[in-house]
Amino acid sequence: MSGSREERDVIVVGAGPVGLTAALALSQEGLRVAVLEKLPEPSTEWRASTFHPPTLEIGLDLGVAGEMLRQGLIAPRYQIRDRRTGIVAEFDFSALSDETPYPFRLQLEQYKYVQILERRLRDLYPDCPVRYGQEVTAVSNRDGGAEVTVHDGSRWWAPWVVAADGARSVIRRELGISFEGLTYEHRYLVLSIDYPMDQLVPGICEVNYVADPDEHLLLLRIPDLWRVVLSVPPEIGSDEATSPAYVRKRLALLIGDGIDLPVRESTVYAVHQRVAGQFRDGRVLLVGDAAHINSPMGGMGLNSGIHDAYDLATHLTATVRGEEPESTVDDWAARRRQVATEEIYRLTHQTTTAMAESDENERLAFQRRMAGIAADRALAKEWMLEASMISNVRRHGLPERAAARTVLGRVGER
């Protein structure tokens, strides 16, 4: 097997949400694509669950928005709260109905989005194989393209390789690309709770960011359950943080004593802000977590990765066909890295630090500022355009989507 190699127009490494978005967008344009994934089967990890309006517009172009809406939960409101005093500010995204046909956040588990993409690839593009159990161990630029080697010795070659193999990207490591940034002192404990949390915390909506100097947290409703994300101090080990006693103690600060909630899953993970030194090396291109990772506060990491893939697919298709020069890909790499460093990094870090602010004067100043923004219609809309990533994609030239062109008065494909 190692003596031969298979060839495609594009090889995508990684069958997560970003890799499959790239594969579907490229296949839709008629390119011959193959996807290599190291896991033996699709992941069912919960992970990210927020989809912003521009990402739903991309979903409409890819023919998956309708299914996303059917399986997801529409979250039209967004609250910033203080754990002790309650609501600080509330934003109603229906104010963006003249900006997008999707004036809300869609809550949909990442793995369900992957399933939707994979099903559409399988049904419409059977010549785009998604090969599981194919761990890529090496990559090299050669023969006017790039070659990847799989653990079993098999080789694949294409004019372009798209690395969507996650934060611990083998492709990035093999190419020696730096991944600079920071790791926060605190970690996050993610609890999946099968109980109507809105009955225990009156007045909350589907998305709630709760500021607290000792215990900032996120309360997020997803289709099947509620997710509670709590900060964990560095002195608490992962085993202790996920123990029933610790979980019960932390939840008691939110809902009071005497209630044992059904916790279906608990996970602790470190929080990083990192960006790859470059998004292109020869004929290899980095997208999603392989290129940048962010704090989950703001729900922008998954979305910006999908934007990477969609933007790339548009220009890579034109380059493969000879309709655009190869320098167009350099422009893509520079643009998406600028988005990662100047937009996503800045906004997610800003939200994370504001939620965890320990200085009382600074904390109260932030709350007054957010309350003032929410009370002013023009300022509130400007803030929601940023929070929904609409301003981001307009500033940085994400390819036009059908939904963005039409701006329907009602949700499309529903």
Secondary structure, DSSP 4 states (H G I P E B T S, - for coil): -TT-EEE-SEEEE--SHHHHHHHHHHHHTT--EEEE-SSSS--------EE-HHHHHHHHHTT-HHHHHHHSEEE-EEEEEETTTEEEEEEEGGGGTTT-S--SEEE--HHHHHHHHHHHHHHH-TTS-EESS--EEEEEEETTEEEEEETTS-EEEESEEEE---TT-HHHHHHT--EEEEEEEEEEEEEEE-S-GGGTSTT--SEEEEE-SS--EEEEE-SSSEEEEEEE-TTS-HHHHTSHHHHHHHHHHHH-SS----EEEEEEEEEEEEEES-SEETTEEE-GGGTEE--STTS-HHHHHHHHHHHHHHHHHHHHTTSS-THHHHHHHHHHHHIIIIIIHHHHHHHHHHHT---HHHHHHHHHHHHHHHHSHHHHHHHHHHHTTHHHHHHTTPPPPHHHHH--SS-TT-
